């Protein structure tokens, strides 16, 4: 029985590996999508992320890898977050699925991670007047901003609302394109 289970797991792994290796879209698919797909489409690729988290008023450095890909025939973008933790051995893994809603002219995003037992609520994202990508859940309690977006780098920050109503950056990151 153990050999059979091992064989099944191996076949699933090989099948999934092949699916990941094959693109879920063609260049023709992407060309026929709304221009807005490029708001996140320009991030498609693999990024080396240097980040800092504010913990008890001290900025703590960390690193991660972020991989953005077109999915569903190019109609959506999925990203994969990998943040290794060498101290505990428990890596922080997550994924977003982002799809552009042509009716609202905004992105709908869902986050799933290995440290939670549920799908985070759907978030909304849009391009602001400065060309930055703003992401929030509508509560006004937090906001994520992708900014200084260039071909081979971008900045990212996560701000949280304070008791006085101001926003405070609790996490910031500089990402560099790997491929």
CORWO-V271884 format. One line per field, one symbol per residue. phi: phi as a letter, one per 20 degrees, with the letter a starting at -180 (. if undefined). A space follows every 50 residues. Layout:
phi: ???
This chain:
phi: .ffffffffffffffffffffefebdffgffeeggfgfgdgfegqdcedd ccdeclmcedebbbccddbfclmnebcddcdccfcffenefecbbddcce effelcedccdccedcdbefgfddbbeefeneedcbdnenebbdceblfc gdabdbbcdcfegenfdcfdbbbddcfea
